[in-house]
Amino acid sequence: MKKVRITQMKGIVRVLPEQRANLEALGLRGIGKTKEHVLTPVIQGMLNRVRHMVKVEEI
């Protein structure tokens, strides 16, 4: 499985509650914070919802 490194690039002010929940579920708690995940369909769906707020890199 592919692994990805996800970095939060924008803050959560004036963001929909569903997008906030996705960021929290991904483990991102602030601008500049980074987490690594295995790219599953569930993670891909979360990333699609917040793609304008995060940077995704393949490892």
Secondary structure, DSSP 4 states (H G I P E B T S, - for coil): --EEEEEE-S--TT--HHHHHHHHHHT--STT-EEEEE--HHHHHHHHHTTTTEEEEE-
